[in-house]
């Protein structure tokens, strides 16, 4: 275990700025995960280097962590969704294996939307709010269609 890994609560605006910067630079893969996919995703990401989870429960702070156990625990005790950023130094095939199925709903090759099998496609509000900083029209479309939701 890496005891120097990042594990902190940060103000929501800081999380939005960091996610938006990755969206704008297109330097990371972004994975959105609803609550019921987080446990399996964290298990699959344990062997992937260079990722960061932004875990959101709608509060003024966001958990920013590289610790899969912390994300799993948050998902067990709170209704949360997450945006995970994975460095593009990780091969795309490894990212696709980690998400364990073909993602739905994304037009870009670097944004993956995980869904509950048989469930609706939706985007965490954290992602939609970050997208609004980069592409306000696209974020407005998500909201207009009712696709940006809290966990």
C-alpha positions in Angstrom: 0.0 0.0 0.0 1.2 3.5 -0.8 0.9 5.4 2.4 1.8 8.7 0.7 -1.1 8.4 -1.7 -3.6 11.3 -2.1 -6.6 11.1 0.2 -8.2 14.3 1.1 -11.5 16.3 1.3 -11.3 19.3 -1.0 -13.8 22.1 -1.6 -16.3 21.3 -4.3 -15.1 24.2 -6.5 -11.5 22.9 -6.4 -12.7 19.4 -7.6 -14.7 21.0 -10.4 -11.7 23.0 -11.6 -9.5 19.9 -11.6 -11.9 17.7 -13.5 -12.6 20.6 -15.9 -8.9 21.0 -16.5 -8.7 17.3 -17.5 -11.7 17.6 -19.8 -10.3 20.7 -21.5 -6.8 19.3 -21.9 -8.0 15.8 -22.8 -5.0 14.4 -21.0 -6.8 11.8 -18.9 -9.6 9.3 -19.4 -12.6 10.2 -17.4 -14.9 7.5 -16.0 -18.3 8.4 -14.4 -19.6 5.8 -12.0 -23.0 5.6 -10.4 -23.2 4.2 -6.8 -23.8 0.5 -7.7 -20.8 0.2 -10.0 -18.2 1.7 -7.7 -17.3 -1.4 -5.8 -16.4 -3.5 -8.9 -14.7 -0.6 -10.6 -12.5 0.0 -7.6 -11.5 -3.7 -7.5 -10.6 -3.5 -11.2 -8.6 -0.2 -10.8 -6.4 -1.6 -8.0 -3.8 -2.7 -10.6 -4.0 0.5 -12.7 -1.5 3.1 -11.9 -2.1 6.9 -12.1 -5.8 7.3 -11.3 -7.7 9.6 -9.0 -11.3 9.4 -7.8 -13.5 12.4 -7.0 -16.3 11.0 -4.8 -19.4 13.2 -4.5 -22.3 13.0 -2.2 -23.7 16.4 -2.8 -21.9 18.1 0.1 -19.7 21.2 -0.2 -16.6 18.9 -0.1 -15.5 16.1 -2.4 -13.3 13.2 -1.5 -10.2 13.1 -3.7 -8.4 9.8 -3.3 -6.3 7.2 -4.9 -7.3 4.6 -2.4 -9.8 2.0 -3.7 -10.8 1.0 -0.2 -11.8 4.6 0.7 -14.1 4.8 -2.4 -15.7 1.4 -1.6 -16.2 2.5 2.0 -17.8 5.8 1.0 -20.1 3.9 -1.3 -21.2 1.6 1.5 -22.1 4.3 4.0 -23.3 7.1 1.7 -25.1 7.6 -1.6 -22.2 8.7 -3.8 -21.2 8.9 -7.4 -17.7 9.4 -8.7 -15.7 10.8 -11.5 -12.4 8.9 -11.9 -9.5 10.3 -13.9 -6.9 7.9 -15.3 -3.7 9.2 -16.9 -3.5 8.5 -20.6 -0.1 6.9 -19.9 -2.2 3.9 -19.0 -3.1 2.0 -22.2 -6.7 2.4 -23.4 -7.1 -1.4 -23.5 -6.3 -1.5 -19.7 -8.8 1.2 -19.0 -11.4 -0.7 -21.0 -10.6 -3.9 -19.1 -11.0 -2.0 -15.8 -14.4 -0.8 -16.6 -15.4 -4.4 -17.5 -17.9 -3.6 -20.2 -18.5 -1.2 -23.1 -19.4 2.2 -21.7 -22.5 4.0 -22.9 -23.4 7.6 -23.6 -20.1 9.1 -24.5 -19.2 10.8 -27.8 -15.6 11.2 -27.0 -13.0 8.4 -26.9 -11.8 9.6 -23.5 -15.0 9.9 -21.5 -16.7 6.7 -20.3 -20.1 6.6 -18.7 -20.7 3.5 -16.6 -24.3 2.4 -16.1 -26.1 -0.1 -14.1 -26.9 -3.1 -16.4 -30.4 -2.6 -17.6 -30.6 0.8 -15.9 -30.7 4.3 -17.4 -27.7 6.3 -18.4 -27.1 9.3 -16.2 -24.2 11.6 -15.5 -23.1 12.6 -12.0 -23.8 16.2 -11.2 -20.1 16.6 -10.3 -19.2 15.8 -14.0 -22.0 18.0 -15.4 -20.8 20.9 -13.2 -17.2 20.4 -14.3 -18.3 20.2 -17.9 -20.1 23.5 -17.5 -16.8 25.2 -17.0 -15.5 23.8 -20.3 -18.5 23.4 -22.5 -21.6 25.2 -21.0 -23.9 24.2 -23.9 -23.1 20.5 -23.5 -23.7 20.7 -19.7 -27.0 22.5 -20.3 -28.0 19.7 -22.6 -27.3 17.1 -19.9 -29.4 19.0 -17.5 -32.2 19.7 -19.9 -32.6 16.0 -20.7 -32.6 15.2 -16.9 -29.4 13.2 -17.2 -27.3 15.0 -14.6 -28.3 13.5 -11.3 -27.2 13.1 -7.7 -26.6 9.6 -6.6 
